[in-house]
């Protein structure tokens, strides 16, 4: 988005979508009939918004810190810093929830998300820029492998850390792990298809060359 010099990118210098999401949250809360925090005092309202903003802007560093605390067994919900770390990662877990849905729902969600990516990639190409692989519809065959990286690098670790603190989240971690294995199987299948296609193309090229060489010899 920042590469395309969009209006949002011009407004926010970093974490473009995250800042946009927070500002949209505030906008919605200010509309009639949507302010679910209206019963709070002014001080409580400010603290609630601060917590929401913190959770939305939570980074991968928060996950690393929380993972360290969980591994050490030193996480303490009564410690404010620890509690904020968990709040931020829970928001991340909510954002990634499609990865922990039943497989049929997970695949349909991914299709919708990637179509949005491809549309942005198309727009970037129209503007003379080469889109990254995940936004390039010409590389749709790489989708399963991209999902493997996403699931293994972000989703599974996220739910694994949360499950160590909140055991009930183990069900989400297990489903996420199952989905990751399904994507790995699809990635292997896609890889084999591409390898077989390359072999077939190479064989066809050699056949054409042989025919051309044969015709040249006869002449």
C-alpha positions as CSV (number, residue, x, y, z in Angstrom):
1,X,0.0,0.0,0.0
2,X,2.8,2.4,0.8
3,X,4.5,1.5,-2.5
4,X,1.4,2.7,-4.3
5,X,1.4,6.1,-2.5
6,X,-2.2,5.7,-1.4
7,X,-4.0,8.4,0.6
8,X,-3.8,6.1,3.7
9,X,0.0,5.7,3.3
10,X,0.2,9.5,3.1
11,X,-1.6,9.9,6.4
12,X,0.3,7.2,8.4
13,X,4.1,6.8,8.2
14,X,4.1,3.4,9.8
15,X,1.7,0.5,10.4
16,X,-0.6,2.0,7.9
17,X,-3.5,-0.5,8.2
18,X,-3.2,-0.8,12.0
19,X,-3.5,3.0,12.5
20,X,-6.4,3.1,10.1
21,X,-8.2,0.3,11.9
22,X,-7.9,2.1,15.2
23,X,-9.1,5.4,13.8
24,X,-12.1,3.6,12.2
25,X,-12.9,2.0,15.5
26,X,-13.0,5.4,17.1
27,X,-15.2,6.7,14.3
28,X,-17.6,3.9,14.7
29,X,-17.8,4.4,18.5
30,X,-18.7,8.0,17.9
31,X,-21.8,7.1,15.8
32,X,-25.3,7.0,17.3
33,X,-26.2,3.6,18.6
34,X,-22.6,2.2,18.3
35,X,-20.9,3.5,21.4
36,X,-20.7,0.4,23.5
37,X,-18.4,2.2,25.9
38,X,-20.9,5.1,26.6
39,X,-21.6,4.0,30.2
40,X,-17.9,4.4,31.2
41,X,-16.6,7.4,32.9
42,X,-14.3,9.8,31.0
43,X,-11.2,8.2,32.6
44,X,-12.4,4.6,32.0
45,X,-13.2,5.5,28.3
46,X,-9.7,6.9,27.8
47,X,-8.1,3.8,29.3
48,X,-10.4,1.5,27.2
49,X,-9.3,3.3,24.0
50,X,-5.7,3.1,25.0
51,X,-6.0,-0.6,25.5
52,X,-7.7,-1.1,22.2
53,X,-5.0,1.0,20.4
54,X,-2.3,-1.0,22.2
55,X,-3.8,-4.3,21.1
56,X,-4.3,-3.2,17.5
57,X,-0.7,-2.0,17.2
58,X,0.9,-4.9,19.0
59,X,3.9,-6.2,17.1
60,X,5.8,-9.5,16.6
61,X,8.1,-8.3,19.4
62,X,5.2,-8.7,21.8
63,X,4.8,-12.3,20.7
64,X,8.6,-13.0,21.2
65,X,8.5,-11.5,24.7
66,X,5.3,-13.4,25.7
67,X,6.9,-16.6,24.3
68,X,9.9,-16.0,26.5
69,X,7.8,-15.5,29.6
70,X,5.7,-18.6,28.9
71,X,8.8,-20.7,28.3
72,X,10.3,-19.6,31.6
73,X,7.0,-20.1,33.4
74,X,7.3,-16.6,34.8
75,X,4.1,-15.1,33.2
76,X,2.0,-13.4,35.8
77,X,-1.4,-11.9,34.9
78,X,-1.2,-9.6,37.9
79,X,1.8,-7.8,36.4
80,X,0.5,-5.0,34.2
81,X,3.2,-5.4,31.5
82,X,2.6,-9.1,31.3
83,X,-1.2,-8.6,31.0
84,X,-0.7,-6.0,28.2
85,X,1.5,-8.4,26.3
86,X,-1.2,-11.1,26.5
87,X,-4.0,-8.6,25.5
88,X,-2.0,-7.6,22.4
89,X,-1.4,-11.3,21.4
90,X,-5.0,-12.2,22.0
91,X,-5.9,-9.5,19.4
92,X,-3.4,-11.0,17.0
93,X,-5.0,-14.4,17.7
94,X,-8.4,-12.9,16.8
95,X,-6.9,-11.4,13.6
96,X,-5.5,-14.8,12.6
97,X,-8.6,-16.8,13.6
98,X,-9.3,-18.0,10.1
99,X,-6.2,-20.1,10.3
100,X,-7.7,-22.0,13.2
101,X,-11.1,-22.6,11.6
102,X,-12.2,-26.0,10.1
103,X,-10.3,-26.7,6.9
104,X,-13.2,-26.0,4.6
105,X,-13.7,-22.6,6.1
106,X,-10.0,-21.9,6.1
107,X,-9.6,-22.6,2.4
108,X,-12.6,-20.5,1.4
109,X,-11.3,-17.6,3.5
110,X,-7.9,-17.8,2.0
111,X,-9.4,-17.7,-1.5
112,X,-11.2,-14.4,-0.6
113,X,-8.2,-12.9,1.0
114,X,-5.9,-13.7,-1.9
115,X,-8.3,-12.4,-4.4
116,X,-8.1,-9.1,-2.6
117,X,-4.3,-9.4,-2.7
118,X,-4.4,-10.1,-6.4
119,X,-6.6,-7.1,-7.1
120,X,-4.0,-4.9,-5.3
121,X,-1.3,-6.5,-7.3
122,X,-3.1,-5.8,-10.5
123,X,-3.4,-2.2,-9.5
124,X,0.3,-2.0,-8.7
125,X,1.1,-3.5,-12.1
126,X,-1.1,-0.9,-13.8
127,X,0.9,1.8,-12.0
128,X,4.1,0.3,-13.4
129,X,5.2,-1.5,-10.2
130,X,6.0,-5.2,-9.9
131,X,3.8,-6.7,-7.1
132,X,5.2,-9.0,-4.5
133,X,4.7,-12.7,-5.0
134,X,1.7,-13.0,-2.7
135,X,-0.1,-10.3,-4.7
136,X,0.8,-11.6,-8.1
137,X,-2.0,-13.6,-9.6
138,X,0.5,-15.0,-12.1
139,X,2.1,-16.9,-9.2
140,X,-1.2,-18.3,-7.9
141,X,0.4,-21.8,-8.0
142,X,2.7,-20.7,-5.2
143,X,-0.2,-20.0,-2.8
144,X,0.0,-23.3,-0.9
145,X,3.7,-22.8,-0.1
146,X,3.0,-19.2,0.9
147,X,0.4,-20.4,3.3
148,X,2.8,-22.9,4.8
149,X,5.2,-20.1,5.6
150,X,2.5,-17.9,7.0
151,X,1.0,-20.8,9.1
152,X,4.4,-22.1,10.4
153,X,6.0,-18.7,10.9
154,X,3.1,-16.7,12.4
155,X,-0.2,-18.6,13.1
156,X,1.0,-21.8,14.8
157,X,3.5,-20.0,17.0
158,X,0.9,-17.4,18.1
159,X,-1.7,-20.0,19.2
160,X,1.0,-22.2,20.7
161,X,2.2,-19.3,23.0
162,X,-1.4,-18.4,24.0
163,X,-2.2,-22.0,24.7
164,X,0.6,-22.2,27.2
165,X,-1.0,-19.5,29.2
166,X,-4.7,-20.2,28.4
167,X,-4.9,-24.0,28.0
168,X,-8.4,-23.8,26.4
169,X,-6.8,-22.2,23.4
170,X,-5.1,-25.6,22.7
171,X,-8.1,-26.5,20.5
172,X,-7.3,-23.5,18.2
173,X,-3.6,-24.4,18.1
174,X,-4.5,-28.0,17.2
175,X,-6.8,-27.0,14.4
176,X,-4.2,-24.5,13.2
177,X,-1.5,-27.3,13.2
178,X,-3.9,-29.5,11.2
179,X,-4.5,-26.8,8.6
180,X,-0.7,-26.2,8.3
181,X,-0.2,-29.9,7.5
182,X,-2.9,-29.7,4.9
183,X,-1.3,-26.7,3.3
184,X,2.0,-28.6,3.3
185,X,0.4,-31.5,1.5
186,X,-1.0,-29.2,-1.1
187,X,2.4,-27.4,-1.5
188,X,4.0,-30.8,-2.2
189,X,1.3,-31.7,-4.7
190,X,1.7,-28.3,-6.4
191,X,5.5,-28.7,-6.5
192,X,5.2,-32.1,-8.1
193,X,2.7,-30.7,-10.7
194,X,5.1,-27.9,-11.6
195,X,8.1,-30.4,-11.8
196,X,6.1,-32.7,-14.1
197,X,5.1,-29.8,-16.2
198,X,8.7,-28.6,-16.5
199,X,9.8,-32.2,-17.5
200,X,7.0,-32.3,-20.1
201,X,8.0,-28.9,-21.5
202,X,11.7,-29.8,-21.6
203,X,10.8,-33.1,-23.4
204,X,8.7,-31.2,-25.9
205,X,11.5,-28.7,-26.6
206,X,14.0,-31.5,-27.1
207,X,11.6,-33.2,-29.5
208,X,11.2,-30.0,-31.5
209,X,14.9,-29.5,-31.6
210,X,15.5,-33.1,-32.8
211,X,13.0,-32.7,-35.6
212,X,14.6,-29.4,-36.6
213,X,18.0,-31.0,-36.6
214,X,16.7,-33.9,-38.6
215,X,15.2,-31.6,-41.2
216,X,18.5,-29.7,-41.4
217,X,20.5,-32.9,-42.0
218,X,18.2,-34.0,-44.8
219,X,18.5,-30.7,-46.5
